[in-house]
Amino acid sequence: MATNNQRPPSGPPDGPENGRPSASVSQRRWPRRPDSSEPPPGCPPPGPAPPPPESSLHYSQPSRVGRRPVLRWWAGGVGVVTLRLALRPGPGFRKAMRRLFRARPPPLRRARRSPSTCRNTPTLPLRLAGHPGVGGGRCCACPAGRAGRTGCASGRAPFRPPQRLRCLPARSRVRCRPRPPPPCPAPPRPQSLVPAAAAPLAAAAAAAPAAPPRRPTPAGPYPAAGETEIEEGYSAVPPARETSASPSRRSKATSRRFASPSRLSTLGSNMADNLSDTLKKLKITAVDRTEDSLEGCLDCLLQALTQNNMETSEKIQGSGILQLFSSLLIPQSSCTAKVANIIAEVAKNEFMRIPCVDAGLISPLVQLLNSKDQEVLLQTGRALGNICYDSHEGRNAVDQAGGAQIVIDHLRSLCSITDPANEKLLTVFCGMLMNYSNENDSLQAQLINMGVIPTLVTLLGIHYQNAALTEMCLIAFGNLAELESSKEQFASTNIAEEMVKLFKKQIEHDKREMIFEVLAPLAENDAIKLQLVEAGLVECLLEIVQQKVDSDKEDDVAELKTASDLMVLLLLGDESMQKLFEGGKGNVFQRVLSWIPSNNHQLQLAGALAIANFARNDGNCIHMVDNGIVEKLMDLLDRHVEDGNVTVQHAALSALRNLAIPVVNKAKMLSAGVTEAVLKFLKSEMPPVQFKLLGTLRMLIDAQAEAAEQLGKNIKLVERLVEWCEAKDHAGVMGESNRLLSALIRHSKSKDVIKTIVQSGGIKHLVTMATSEHVIMQNEALVALALIAALELDTAEKDLESAKLVQILHKLLADERSAPEIKYNSMVLICALMGSESLHKEVQDLAFLDVVSKLRSHENKSVAQQASLTEQRLTVES
């Protein structure tokens, strides 16, 4: 017996305000539209006349649809009951009639909104015998509820058999009409994989967010760049299979169906309850290995992870389900891919990676890498990659299980296949290797020994049109290129050609920046420098400079700087530099010269540095000086004297220093006024400028007596040199100042220069220089001191004595590690000091004869001969 809804009557017999909803009873079940309050076809509404006060029956004409007699009955204030008589009523019908007449009207219960899975529920529980969709007072359209055999699918209460027939309020019963249940949306499948901008592997072969930026050389180390978190986003999978063939008849084992993702976000406590129930059920089904039930539970977990990954992961960790996953990761199971997918999603959270390792998931996941199922490989790679992300424990576990070698073997075998599904898998594997080896030199070296670099280069050459896979390869190259051991492997491949080919196809700033980040560490190798030059990278860089030179945009300025810096870096190699110089007539060299007069500071800097790198052999230097390069550099320095750009000053002085090394160039540069131009920066307080200024002056006066004497008499210069000799915070400036003081004496051999240095207090710095760890500086100091002792001993006597020169010379001669030239010049200086009475006494007190006599048998003939002469001199003077 089924029920049909009627509109409530306009009012009860006793009064319009005590009415109740009506109910109709029929032998036949009639269809009804879910949201309509109209009576179904064939069920005429009650007549307008009020029914008799007592229970009675009356007859009405058959309806047009039903064509059967209809009896209307007023059941003691319960409401109008319509009976549709069968032509031949049987015993069942008569029994129902008797039960109907004995029924008592239920108390009034108003329908209200409920947060349960059913939208309308009576305030108090109602029991209805065999009524579809009612169990324990809950209304639901679930399969179990319609069958009337089990508890309501909402899980709120088990179904209890009725004591008597009771009628639900009309509005509540509207929701319980049999109708097809809404489809249960399945969880999304993973869609793709891409590097995320700020954080762990992102999602896909199609759409690829920019990878974390890494600057070339000067900008510092790469960020935990390279590390990405493997994300998921797949088109919806088909709905879960039902356990019964017909939706109207379900078995008791029908799995619970969860609400859609959009609804889960609003269910709140219901979602938590459903998740808890699913985790409990999963513990049981994981042991029973019921595939259908297991898949349903896994689908629900994936759906919950999609809605709130962190909270769901916490519940998974607290439930102890992770330990069960290891037993589900078997190649023969149809649920393996979903289990690996769940692990990949869970491992996006940092606090879940160590629990995944502790649960023993690494070993079965690595074993799944031998699977032939592409979906299993995809999800397994995601899971391992996310577990390795910023996790020392995860990387060690994968290392011990041998996962890296299996992945590299997969890359080799699959790199020639270009279909999208295979490229997605290759992207995941590259991301896994990147997370596996990031910021770990030992693991990176291990990958290099496994031969990953040639494999990745081949992969890049075949799949250069796949943006996501290309980015993964570039990030991996950037990580591996930091190791010196990788440079040889890179040089043995065609990495230069592939990178230049890829660079020419890119027009976006972010893509070019990623390529720059790889080229910068690679270009530190001379062989790769030459390969990049031959592949045409310099022409690409010059084109970028030309395009961006007049732009004020931040990205364009940064790209201009990167391109010009990389251009200078390529010139550091001797072979690559000579190839670009082309005897001073090369296009690249001419373009670089045009940068120096530019108003752009970055181009001025790059042009000056390029000239300094071209000036690394005498032939190039002579050619450039003869062609007026010195005048251009001097003009550039004049533009940056007052509050100028320090980097430009440093670069221009570096170029002048290198150009002054050939002997034939010194006189030309001195006559051009280079000394005066350089001395303008004597007031500079910037150590890099000071260092290059001192080096340029020292190169200019080498073997130039007149220039050395002129500079040596410059009191301001000498005082500044003495000041810089005490700059202990800047060892380079201190060393160059000492060397320039020595050079002024050695090349001028002028008493006036010596007097100026003595008056400025420079003697003590020359004595200290004799104890330097660098042999060349020791030798230069001893030669200068010997000249001082020979030319102006009386003037410098007190300074030499206070600086304890004699004791220092004794140590140098007694030290077996002293170089032969140091011993030779020390003995020469001892002989020169004998002209001073006070110094002579110190020599005698230290027993120099014993030390010198031992040097007569020295293996160096010059040292042995000078030892004999010094011994004779000491013997005579004593």
Secondary structure, DSSP 8 states (H G I E B T S, - for coil): -EEE-----S--SS-TTS-----EEESS-----TT--S--TT-----SS---SS-EEEEE---TTT-S-EEEEE-TTS-EEEEE--SS--HHHHHHHHHHHT--------EEE-SSSSSEEESS----TT-TTEETTEE---HHHHHTSS--TTSS------SS-----HHHHHTTS----------B-----B--SSSS-B--SS----------GGG-S--STT---------B------SSSBTTB--TT-------HHHHHHHTHHHHHHHHHHHHHHHHHHHHT-HHHHHHHHHHHHHHHHH-HHHHHHHHHHHT-HHHHHHH--TT-TTHHHHHHHHHHHTTSGGGHHHHHHTT-HHHHHHHTT-S-HHHHHHHHHHHHHHHTT-HHHHHHHHHHTHHHHHHHHHHHHTT--SHHHHHHHHHHHHHHHHHHTT-HHHHHHHHHTTHHHHHHHHHHHSTT-HHHHHHHHHHHHHHTTSHHHHHHHHTTTHHHHHHHHHHH--SHHHHHHHHHHHHHHTTSHHHHHHHHHTTHHHHHHHHHHHHTT---HHHHHHHHHHHHHHHHHTTSHHHHHHHHGGGT-HHHHHHHTTTT-S-HHHHHHHHHHHHHH-SSHHHHHHHHHTTHHHHHHHHHHTTTTT--HHHHHHHHHHHHHHT-SHHHHHHHHHTTHHHHHHTTTT---HHHHHHHHHHHHHHTTT-HHHHHHHHT-HHHHHHHHHHTT-TT-HHHHHHHHHHHHHHHHHH--HHHHHHHHHTT-HHHHHHHTT-SSHHHHHHHHHHHHHHHHH-HHHHHHHHHHTTHHHHHHHHHH-TTS-HHHHHHHHHHHHHHTTSHHHHHHHHHTTHHHHHHHGGG-SSHHHHHHHHHHHHHHHHH-
